Amino acid sequence: GQQVMQIPQYQHVQEGEDFTTYCNSSTTLSNIQWYKQRPGGHPVFLIQLVKSGEVKKQKRLTFQFGEAKKNSSLHITATQTTDVGTYFCAVYMDSNYQLIWGAGTKLIIKP
Amino acid sequence: SQTIHQWPATLVQPVGSPLSLECTVEGTSNPNLYWYRQAAGRGLQLLFYSVGIGQISSEVPQNLSASRPQDRQFILSSKKLLLSDSGFYLCAWTPGQGGETQYFGPGTRLLVL
């Protein structure tokens, strides 16, 4: 079945440094979504990408969908304490109404 | 606007006791509904989903069950809890007929002792 591999599992950064998480698939994806889960909270939808090579920005967050639609990335510029949490990618499967989730990348700000 | 409720927020239960977690959605009709479990520091595991009243699909065989007695109500149950049932239980909904974005409830933290 469809799988998405997300790396890294954790990323420790100093406040102000950049952060990037990657999702990869061996097969072409029709779409990819990104969610953020704050510590102790629930996942919250950030964005969906559907077009080859698509790039979308939300303030300091940049989302990219690869040209071959087999990979995606989320990049955060100049991290802040409010960025702490786990970022998940997910692929919607219209065959069964499910999301296939990546394992998540936990962003940790070093004290 | 649509809202999703889950209760209770936290629960501590002894091994072997029953479980009932409830999820309700307001402000929409015929949503697709989902139950997930998340172990501490881990990803999301889909347990059940439903595309209509009385229609339940199970993704993981275990001692849990789900029911959808009303259009906007989704219940997760167990007759006898195991230690391994501890975790964070999340309910989510999407608009029916092709809605792709999932909207999550606040979750229930279950500790089985």
Chai-1 contact restraints between the chains, C-beta under 6 A:
chainA,res_idxA,chainB,res_idxB,connection_type,confidence,min_distance_angstrom,max_distance_angstrom,comment,restraint_id
A,H42,B,L90,contact,1.0,0.0,6.0,A-B,restraint_1
A,H42,B,F104,contact,1.0,0.0,6.0,A-B,restraint_2
A,H42,B,P106,contact,1.0,0.0,6.0,A-B,restraint_3
A,H42,B,G107,contact,1.0,0.0,6.0,A-B,restraint_4
A,P43,B,F104,contact,1.0,0.0,6.0,A-B,restraint_5
A,F45,B,T101,contact,1.0,0.0,6.0,A-B,restraint_6
A,Y92,B,E100,contact,1.0,0.0,6.0,A-B,restraint_7
A,Y97,B,N32,contact,1.0,0.0,6.0,A-B,restraint_8
A,L99,B,Q102,contact,1.0,0.0,6.0,A-B,restraint_9
A,W101,B,G43,contact,1.0,0.0,6.0,A-B,restraint_10
A,W101,B,L44,contact,1.0,0.0,6.0,A-B,restraint_11
A,A103,B,G43,contact,1.0,0.0,6.0,A-B,restraint_12
A,G104,B,G43,contact,1.0,0.0,6.0,A-B,restraint_13
